[in-house]
Amino acid sequence: MEAMSPADTDRVAGVVNDALAAIHEVLERHRVTEREWHAALAFLTEVGRADEFILLSDVTRTSVLIDAMEHGGDDSGATASDVEGPLYVDDPPWREAPVKVYEDYEGMGDADVLFVRGSVTSIDGTPLPDAVIDIWQTGPSGGYDIWDERQPEFNFRGRWRVEDEGGAYEFQTMLPKPYTVPTEGPVGRYLEAVGQHPWRPAHIHFKVTAPAHRPLITQVFFPDDPYLENDTIGAVKAALVRPVEPEGDHLVCPFDIVLRPAA
């Protein structure tokens, strides 16, 4: 761990002291017992062992709060950010044009083929042909490749460079469906204990980078999803709900991406 500057040390001390004061106030107000406190510590230990701290941050809507404080109030016209979540996988495969992010697999059912298309530009409208788009999503059966054993590795994941001089991009996927966050671990028990459902609306995750611009992490949602108004992690933003229209034998979702220049 790198040595901290005096300013960083002061900030850490301030945040930690306030956090401890808030925790102590809650414990005193509710007269939490020694047995209950030990149970809470055991739960947090189990969350760490299960590598579910990001998931816990998400379902407590803490991730959304941090995202809002970090990126809220941006009136530049840039695409709204959103939380990354715990299901990103490092080094996803590069996809070649025409970009298709999945392979068919047994059990995918009669799913709708979806083309997502748009452009990647700077806030002044300048196209960004060197932008890299990185997406991940569930398959039409409602699972990510990392827990759905029927799917090939890295299915419904991929990244590619835009390369079009006008910043245009397009990729072929399938319309995802609502799904539940993982519930077999300690966070699942937490959701059950507090009476919170585990469902997320259908969505596609995006990471978009371009030279001299701020990276963007966001999600795209779809109309008429039953969980748009009740996402268990509270991540739905109206600006990120994009229309889906039929086009021939497939569906199309338009999604223009606007990046902010780096400071």
NUTI-951122 format. One line per field, with one value per residue (C-alpha): residue number from 1; residue in one letter; x, y, z. Coordinates in Angstrom, 1 decimal, always signed. Layout:
BEGIN
num = (NUM,...);
residuo = (a,...);
px = (X,...);
py = (Y,...);
pz = (Z,...);
This chain:
BEGIN
num = (1,2,3,4,5,6,7,8,9,10,11,12,13,14,15,16,17,18,19,20,21,22,23,24,25,26,27,28,29,30,31,32,33,34,35,36,37,38,39,40,41,42,43,44,45,46,47,48,49,50,51,52,53,54,55,56,57,58,59,60,61,62,63,64,65,66,67,68,69,70,71,72,73,74,75,76,77,78,79,80,81,82,83,84,85,86,87,88,89,90,91,92,93,94,95,96,97,98,99,100,101,102,103,104,105,106,107,108,109,110,111,112,113,114,115,116,117,118,119,120,121,122,123,124,125,126,127,128,129,130,131,132,133,134,135,136,137,138,139,140,141,142,143,144,145,146,147,148,149,150,151,152,153,154,155,156,157,158,159,160,161,162,163,164,165,166,167,168,169,170,171,172,173,174,175,176,177,178,179,180,181,182,183,184,185,186,187,188,189,190,191,192,193,194,195,196,197,198,199,200,201,202,203,204,205,206,207,208,209,210,211,212,213,214,215,216,217,218,219,220,221,222,223,224,225,226,227,228,229,230,231,232,233,234,235,236,237,238,239,240,241,242,243,244,245,246,247,248,249,250,251,252,253,254,255,256,257,258,259,260,261,262,263);
residuo = (m,e,a,m,s,p,a,d,t,d,r,v,a,g,v,v,n,d,a,l,a,a,i,h,e,v,l,e,r,h,r,v,t,e,r,e,w,h,a,a,l,a,f,l,t,e,v,g,r,a,d,e,f,i,l,l,s,d,v,t,r,t,s,v,l,i,d,a,m,e,h,g,g,d,d,s,g,a,t,a,s,d,v,e,g,p,l,y,v,d,d,p,p,w,r,e,a,p,v,k,v,y,e,d,y,e,g,m,g,d,a,d,v,l,f,v,r,g,s,v,t,s,i,d,g,t,p,l,p,d,a,v,i,d,i,w,q,t,g,p,s,g,g,y,d,i,w,d,e,r,q,p,e,f,n,f,r,g,r,w,r,v,e,d,e,g,g,a,y,e,f,q,t,m,l,p,k,p,y,t,v,p,t,e,g,p,v,g,r,y,l,e,a,v,g,q,h,p,w,r,p,a,h,i,h,f,k,v,t,a,p,a,h,r,p,l,i,t,q,v,f,f,p,d,d,p,y,l,e,n,d,t,i,g,a,v,k,a,a,l,v,r,p,v,e,p,e,g,d,h,l,v,c,p,f,d,i,v,l,r,p,a,a);
px = (+0.0,+1.4,+2.1,-0.7,-0.3,-1.3,-4.5,-5.4,-4.7,-7.0,-9.8,-9.6,-9.6,-12.6,-14.7,-13.8,-14.6,-18.0,-18.8,-17.9,-20.0,-23.0,-22.6,-22.3,-25.4,-27.4,-26.1,-27.1,-30.5,-31.5,-29.7,-27.9,-26.9,-23.5,-24.9,-26.4,-23.2,-21.2,-23.7,-23.2,-19.5,-19.8,-22.1,-19.6,-16.8,-18.8,-19.6,-15.9,-15.1,-17.9,-16.5,-19.9,-19.1,-19.8,-23.1,-23.9,-23.0,-25.4,-28.4,-28.1,-28.2,-24.9,-23.3,-26.0,-25.5,-21.8,-22.4,-24.9,-22.5,-19.6,-21.4,-24.7,-25.5,-23.7,-25.5,-22.9,-25.1,-22.9,-24.5,-25.6,-23.4,-24.5,-23.0,-20.7,-22.0,-20.1,-20.4,-17.9,-15.1,-11.6,-10.2,-13.4,-12.8,-12.3,-15.1,-14.7,-17.1,-19.9,-20.0,-22.0,-21.5,-22.9,-22.9,-26.1,-26.5,-28.9,-31.7,-31.6,-35.2,-37.0,-35.3,-35.5,-32.4,-31.6,-29.3,-28.1,-26.8,-25.8,-22.8,-20.0,-19.3,-17.8,-20.2,-19.5,-20.6,-17.2,-17.2,-14.9,-13.8,-11.1,-13.6,-13.7,-17.1,-17.2,-20.5,-21.8,-25.3,-27.4,-28.5,-32.2,-32.5,-31.8,-28.3,-24.7,-22.2,-20.3,-23.2,-25.1,-23.2,-25.1,-23.4,-19.9,-17.3,-17.6,-21.0,-22.8,-19.6,-17.2,-15.4,-14.4,-13.1,-15.7,-13.4,-16.1,-15.1,-18.6,-18.4,-21.2,-21.4,-23.7,-23.7,-25.9,-27.1,-30.4,-33.0,-32.2,-34.8,-35.2,-33.1,-32.3,-29.0,-27.1,-29.1,-27.2,-24.7,-24.8,-26.3,-29.2,-29.9,-29.7,-32.3,-34.6,-34.1,-35.0,-37.8,-36.2,-36.8,-33.7,-34.9,-33.2,-34.9,-33.4,-30.4,-27.1,-23.9,-21.5,-18.0,-16.9,-13.4,-11.8,-8.6,-8.7,-12.2,-13.5,-14.4,-18.1,-19.8,-23.5,-26.4,-29.3,-32.8,-35.9,-39.5,-42.4,-40.1,-41.9,-38.9,-38.1,-39.8,-38.5,-34.9,-33.4,-30.3,-32.2,-30.0,-32.6,-32.4,-35.1,-32.5,-31.1,-34.5,-34.2,-37.0,-37.0,-38.6,-39.1,-37.1,-37.6,-37.0,-35.2,-35.4,-33.5,-32.5,-31.0,-28.4,-26.1,-23.2,-21.7,-18.4,-17.1,-13.5,-11.0,-10.3);
py = (+0.0,+3.4,+6.0,+8.5,+12.2,+14.3,+15.4,+11.8,+10.8,+13.6,+12.5,+8.9,+9.8,+12.1,+9.5,+6.7,+8.7,+9.8,+6.2,+4.8,+7.5,+6.6,+2.9,+3.4,+5.6,+2.9,+0.2,+2.3,+3.3,-0.3,-1.7,-4.3,-7.3,-9.0,-12.1,-9.9,-8.0,-11.3,-12.6,-9.4,-9.8,-13.5,-12.5,-9.9,-12.4,-14.8,-12.1,-11.6,-15.3,-15.5,-12.5,-10.8,-7.4,-5.7,-7.6,-6.4,-2.9,-3.2,-4.6,-2.1,+0.6,+1.9,+1.5,+3.6,+6.3,+6.5,+6.6,+9.4,+11.4,+10.8,+11.5,+13.2,+16.7,+16.3,+18.6,+18.3,+16.0,+13.0,+9.6,+8.8,+6.5,+3.5,+0.9,-1.8,-4.6,-7.7,-9.8,-8.2,-10.5,-9.2,-9.7,-10.4,-11.6,-9.1,-9.4,-8.9,-7.0,-7.8,-8.0,-10.9,-11.4,-14.9,-18.4,-20.5,-23.0,-25.7,-24.3,-20.7,-21.2,-19.1,-15.8,-12.5,-11.5,-7.9,-5.4,-2.5,+0.4,+4.0,+6.2,+7.1,+10.8,+13.5,+16.0,+18.5,+15.8,+14.8,+11.1,+8.8,+6.1,+4.9,+4.2,+0.7,-0.8,-3.6,-5.2,-8.0,-9.4,-12.4,-14.9,-15.2,-18.0,-15.4,-16.4,-15.1,-17.5,-17.7,-19.5,-20.9,-24.1,-24.5,-21.4,-21.3,-19.3,-15.5,-15.9,-12.5,-10.7,-8.9,-5.8,-4.2,-0.9,+1.3,+2.0,+3.8,+7.3,+8.6,+6.8,+4.3,+1.0,-2.1,-5.5,-8.5,-10.0,-11.4,-9.5,-10.3,-11.1,-10.1,-12.2,-12.6,-11.6,-14.6,-15.8,-18.9,-17.1,-14.8,-11.8,-14.1,-14.7,-11.0,-10.3,-12.9,-11.6,-8.0,-9.0,-7.6,-9.4,-10.3,-9.3,-7.0,-5.8,-6.9,-4.8,-4.7,-3.4,-1.2,+0.1,+2.6,+4.2,+6.6,+8.5,+11.8,+11.1,+9.9,+6.2,+5.5,+2.6,+2.4,+0.1,+0.0,-1.0,-1.8,-0.5,-2.5,-4.5,-5.5,-4.5,-1.1,+0.6,-1.9,-2.9,-4.6,-2.5,+0.7,+1.3,+2.2,+5.7,+7.0,+8.3,+4.7,+3.1,+2.7,+1.7,-1.6,-1.8,-4.7,-4.6,-7.5,-10.7,-9.1,-6.2,-3.0,-0.8,+2.6,+3.8,+6.7,+7.1,+10.5,+10.7,+13.6,+14.8,+14.1,+16.9);
pz = (+0.0,-1.0,+1.7,+2.0,+1.8,+4.9,+3.0,+2.3,+5.9,+7.1,+4.7,+5.8,+9.4,+8.9,+7.0,+9.4,+12.5,+11.1,+9.9,+13.4,+15.1,+12.9,+13.5,+17.3,+17.3,+15.5,+17.9,+20.9,+19.5,+18.8,+21.9,+19.8,+21.9,+21.9,+20.2,+17.5,+16.9,+16.7,+14.2,+12.1,+12.2,+11.2,+8.3,+7.0,+7.2,+5.2,+2.6,+2.2,+1.8,-0.8,-2.6,-2.4,-1.1,-4.4,-4.5,-1.0,-1.9,-4.9,-3.1,-0.3,-3.0,-1.8,-5.2,-6.7,-4.1,-4.8,-8.6,-8.1,-5.9,-8.3,-11.6,-10.7,-11.8,-15.2,-17.6,-20.4,-22.5,-21.8,-21.5,-17.9,-16.0,-14.0,-11.6,-12.9,-10.7,-9.7,-12.9,-15.2,-16.4,-17.1,-20.6,-22.6,-26.1,-29.0,-31.5,-35.2,-37.4,-38.0,-34.2,-32.7,-28.9,-28.5,-29.7,-29.8,-27.1,-26.1,-23.9,-25.2,-26.4,-28.9,-28.1,-30.0,-31.9,-31.1,-32.9,-30.7,-32.8,-32.5,-32.5,-30.1,-30.0,-27.8,-26.2,-29.1,-31.6,-32.8,-33.8,-31.8,-34.2,-31.8,-29.0,-27.5,-26.5,-24.0,-23.2,-21.0,-20.3,-19.5,-22.1,-23.0,-20.5,-17.7,-16.8,-17.2,-18.7,-15.4,-13.7,-16.6,-17.5,-20.8,-22.2,-23.8,-21.9,-22.5,-24.1,-24.3,-23.6,-25.9,-26.8,-30.1,-31.5,-33.3,-36.3,-38.3,-39.1,-38.2,-34.8,-35.8,-34.1,-34.2,-32.5,-32.6,-29.4,-28.0,-26.0,-22.3,-19.7,-16.0,-13.7,-10.0,-8.5,-6.9,-3.9,-2.9,-0.7,+2.3,+0.3,-0.7,+3.0,+3.7,+1.0,+2.5,+6.0,+5.1,+2.8,-0.4,-3.7,-5.8,-9.2,-11.7,-14.9,-18.2,-19.2,-21.1,-19.4,-21.3,-20.7,-23.3,-23.5,-26.0,-26.1,-24.2,-22.8,-19.5,-19.4,-19.2,-17.3,-17.9,-18.6,-21.1,-20.0,-22.1,-21.8,-20.2,-18.0,-14.8,-12.6,-14.1,-11.2,-8.6,-9.5,-6.4,-6.7,-7.7,-10.8,-13.4,-14.9,-17.2,-19.7,-20.0,-20.9,-24.7,-27.2,-28.9,-32.3,-34.8,-38.0,-40.4,-38.5,-35.5,-33.0,-33.0,-30.0,-30.8,-28.2,-29.0,-26.6,-25.7,-23.7,-21.8,-22.5,-19.9,-17.5);
